[in-house]
């Protein structure tokens, strides 16, 4: 399942989106994250690694992206295989300026948190 081409184009042009997730108790959380597109695939990862709250909640159930005030329901598909990790890492390098923030997205401990998003 993939996003409409127009949605992919908006995500590709947008540097930061809000990811909205829900805790097991039903509390909603929203935080800004970086997002990259490679072809028709949309990737995200967390610089905090697998203990990140939004990552844990998104893996456990559906969430949403909020882009320019528009809510896009999503679900996460694990993408920690070497090919997907490389595609996402290359996307981060291409889209974001070199420096400590980018470097934190490329350290080995966070690579396993790479996920591909699909419409929910």
C-alpha positions as CSV (number, residue, x, y, z in Angstrom):
1,X,0.0,0.0,0.0
2,X,1.4,3.4,-0.8
3,X,0.5,7.1,-0.4
4,X,-1.0,9.1,-3.3
5,X,1.7,10.8,-5.4
6,X,0.6,14.2,-4.2
7,X,1.0,13.2,-0.5
8,X,4.5,11.8,-1.3
9,X,5.5,15.0,-3.0
10,X,4.4,17.1,0.0
11,X,6.2,14.9,2.4
12,X,9.3,15.1,0.2
13,X,9.2,18.9,0.2
14,X,8.5,19.2,4.0
15,X,11.5,19.2,6.4
16,X,9.6,18.5,9.6
17,X,6.2,16.9,10.3
18,X,4.5,16.1,13.5
19,X,4.0,12.5,14.4
20,X,1.0,11.8,16.5
21,X,0.8,8.5,18.5
22,X,-1.3,7.1,21.2
23,X,-0.2,5.4,24.5
24,X,-1.6,2.1,25.7
25,X,-3.8,4.2,28.1
26,X,-5.1,6.3,25.2
27,X,-3.1,9.5,25.7
28,X,-2.2,11.2,22.5
29,X,1.4,12.5,21.9
30,X,2.7,14.7,19.2
31,X,6.3,15.6,18.4
32,X,8.1,17.0,15.4
33,X,10.3,14.6,13.4
34,X,12.3,14.6,10.2
35,X,10.9,12.6,7.2
36,X,12.5,11.4,4.0
37,X,11.2,10.0,0.7
38,X,12.9,7.6,-1.6
39,X,10.8,6.9,-4.7
40,X,7.4,6.1,-3.4
41,X,8.6,5.0,0.0
42,X,8.4,7.3,3.1
43,X,10.9,6.7,5.9
44,X,11.3,8.0,9.4
45,X,13.5,7.1,12.4
46,X,14.2,8.4,15.8
47,X,17.5,9.8,17.0
48,X,16.6,8.6,20.5
49,X,16.7,4.9,19.5
50,X,14.2,2.2,20.4
51,X,13.3,3.7,23.7
52,X,11.7,6.7,22.1
53,X,8.1,7.0,23.1
54,X,6.7,7.9,19.7
55,X,8.6,5.0,18.1
56,X,7.3,2.5,20.6
57,X,3.7,3.8,20.2
58,X,3.9,3.8,16.4
59,X,5.2,0.3,16.2
60,X,2.4,-0.8,18.6
61,X,-0.4,0.8,16.6
62,X,-1.4,3.3,14.0
63,X,-0.5,7.0,14.3
64,X,-0.7,10.0,12.1
65,X,1.4,12.7,10.5
66,X,0.4,16.3,10.6
67,X,1.6,18.3,7.6
68,X,0.5,21.9,7.0
69,X,-2.5,21.2,9.3
70,X,-3.5,18.1,7.4
71,X,-3.7,14.8,9.3
72,X,-2.4,11.7,7.4
73,X,-3.2,8.4,9.1
74,X,-0.1,6.1,9.0
75,X,1.2,2.8,10.2
76,X,4.8,1.7,10.6
77,X,6.4,-1.1,8.8
78,X,9.8,-2.2,10.2
79,X,12.5,-1.3,7.7
80,X,15.7,-2.2,9.5
81,X,17.1,-4.3,6.7
82,X,20.3,-3.0,5.3
83,X,18.8,-1.9,1.9
84,X,16.1,0.2,3.6
85,X,18.4,1.6,6.2
86,X,20.8,2.7,3.5
87,X,18.0,4.3,1.4
88,X,16.7,6.2,4.5
89,X,20.2,7.3,5.6
90,X,21.0,8.5,2.1
91,X,17.7,10.4,2.1
92,X,18.6,12.1,5.4
93,X,22.1,13.0,4.1
94,X,20.5,14.5,1.0
95,X,17.7,16.4,2.6
96,X,19.3,17.7,5.9
97,X,22.3,19.9,6.5
98,X,25.4,18.2,7.8
99,X,26.0,18.7,11.5
100,X,25.2,17.3,14.9
101,X,21.5,16.9,14.3
102,X,22.0,14.9,11.1
103,X,24.9,13.0,12.7
104,X,22.5,11.8,15.5
105,X,20.2,10.3,12.8
106,X,23.0,8.2,11.4
107,X,24.6,6.6,14.4
108,X,24.5,2.8,14.4
109,X,22.3,2.6,17.5
110,X,19.4,4.4,15.9
111,X,19.5,2.6,12.5
112,X,17.3,-0.2,13.7
113,X,14.5,2.3,14.3
114,X,14.1,2.9,10.6
115,X,10.5,2.4,9.6
116,X,8.6,2.8,6.3
117,X,5.2,4.5,6.6
118,X,2.1,3.3,4.9
119,X,-1.4,4.7,4.9
120,X,-3.5,3.5,7.8
